[in-house]
Amino acid sequence: MNWVDYWNGKPTIYVSARHQQAHDAVVAACIAPFVADASGCVLDFGCGDATRAHLVAERSAKLLLWDAAPSVRQRLSERYAGHGKITVLSPDGLAGIEAGSIDLITVISVIQYLQPSELSELLTNCQRMLSPRGALIIGDVIPPDVGMVHDAWALLSFAGREGFLPAAVTGLIKTAFSDYRTIRSKLQLKTYSQSEIVQLLSSHGYAARRLDRNLGHNQRRMAFEARLPGAGSGGAVGDRLKR
Ligand SMILES: C[S@@+](CC[C@H](N)C(=O)[O-])C[C@H]1O[C@@H](n2cnc3c(N)ncnc32)[C@H](O)[C@@H]1O
């Protein structure tokens, strides 16, 4: 089993429907301010079920969703069939994206599942797709000193705020005995320090900086904004995130 197989099956990460809804709402709310204006074209790479993607689509001209797991793509296609602004891309859909046509690419809670060669390929591909004013946002990056205990604590805090604490406690117990724990210890999640990410982005031709806040509920994890040389400074985007 690899991580795509895991996500293609029945992942136990979300402890309840309420958890998934709350998570997706937070992610959509975090992404939306980065959509520069209503003419913007957005690509969400590794989007997951993205049940609140319509909230991002409302702020943009076009939202492209791509995920490696076939079952996730199937659910997305059913959910957003007929939505005027959302397109669920096929497995090879990324290759068909016109060069320089995407204004915002989001990669949230994904790079921990990628091999270094896959991440490198993704960064090169994003460089090709980004428009001159475009930004790549990589969120929920796990630093090396943040592990399962921190994740569990962040989940409990989130669940307390969002009203699914009993489900979170039960879910954590189930997770302890689930294939997620086994696969996580076998395949390992990739972790990165702030300097590693900035260096990696720089070696792929981006100017990058860490954002003040992560895109997600776990503020022990990190988010980065990357732009191509000559692109906008991104100051306004950073300001929008602070609001
Ligand atoms: C934790 S979910 C994140 C979903 C969404 N971005 C969010 O923040 O809610 C991780 C997603 O990454 C996708 N994924 C896992 N391995 C991948 C790979 N090698 N290439 C692309 N996507 C991958 C999974 O299918 C899954 O939907």
The ligand as an SDF file (V2000), in Angstrom:
LIG
                    3D

 27 29  0  0  0  0  0  0  0  0999 V2000
   -4.7560   15.2680    3.7300 C   0  0  0  0  0  0  0  0  0  0  0  0
   -5.5330   15.1900    2.1380 S   0  0  0  0  0  0  0  0  0  0  0  0
   -5.5810   16.9260    1.7750 C   0  0  0  0  0  0  0  0  0  0  0  0
   -6.7850   17.3240    1.0010 C   0  0  0  0  0  0  0  0  0  0  0  0
   -6.9950   18.8190    0.8700 C   0  0  0  0  0  0  0  0  0  0  0  0
   -5.9100   19.4500    0.1610 N   0  0  0  0  0  0  0  0  0  0  0  0
   -7.1960   19.4460    2.2300 C   0  0  0  0  0  0  0  0  0  0  0  0
   -6.3520   20.2080    2.6640 O   0  0  0  0  0  0  0  0  0  0  0  0
   -8.2080   19.1670    2.8490 O   0  0  0  0  0  0  0  0  0  0  0  0
   -4.2030   14.6280    1.1030 C   0  0  0  0  0  0  0  0  0  0  0  0
   -4.5720   14.4630   -0.3680 C   0  0  0  0  0  0  0  0  0  0  0  0
   -3.3610   14.2700   -1.0990 O   0  0  0  0  0  0  0  0  0  0  0  0
   -3.5910   13.3300   -2.1130 C   0  0  0  0  0  0  0  0  0  0  0  0
   -2.3270   12.6320   -2.4370 N   0  0  0  0  0  0  0  0  0  0  0  0
   -1.7160   11.6790   -1.7350 C   0  0  0  0  0  0  0  0  0  0  0  0
   -0.5990   11.2570   -2.3550 N   0  0  0  0  0  0  0  0  0  0  0  0
   -0.5130   11.9910   -3.4860 C   0  0  0  0  0  0  0  0  0  0  0  0
    0.4110   11.9890   -4.5600 C   0  0  0  0  0  0  0  0  0  0  0  0
    1.4880   11.1910   -4.5990 N   0  0  0  0  0  0  0  0  0  0  0  0
    0.1980   12.8560   -5.5680 N   0  0  0  0  0  0  0  0  0  0  0  0
   -0.8720   13.6920   -5.5210 C   0  0  0  0  0  0  0  0  0  0  0  0
   -1.7910   13.7180   -4.5410 N   0  0  0  0  0  0  0  0  0  0  0  0
   -1.6100   12.8670   -3.5230 C   0  0  0  0  0  0  0  0  0  0  0  0
   -4.6080   12.3760   -1.5240 C   0  0  0  0  0  0  0  0  0  0  0  0
   -5.3430   11.6920   -2.5180 O   0  0  0  0  0  0  0  0  0  0  0  0
   -5.4580   13.2650   -0.6320 C   0  0  0  0  0  0  0  0  0  0  0  0
   -6.6600   13.6600   -1.2530 O   0  0  0  0  0  0  0  0  0  0  0  0
  1  2  1  0
  2  3  1  0
  2 10  1  0
  3  4  1  0
  4  5  1  0
  5  6  1  0
  5  7  1  0
  7  8  2  0
  7  9  1  0
 10 11  1  0
 11 12  1  0
 11 26  1  0
 12 13  1  0
 13 14  1  0
 13 24  1  0
 14 15  1  0
 14 23  1  0
 15 16  2  0
 16 17  1  0
 17 18  1  0
 17 23  2  0
 18 19  1  0
 18 20  2  0
 20 21  1  0
 21 22  2  0
 22 23  1  0
 24 25  1  0
 24 26  1  0
 26 27  1  0
M  CHG  2   2   1   9  -1
M  END
$$$$
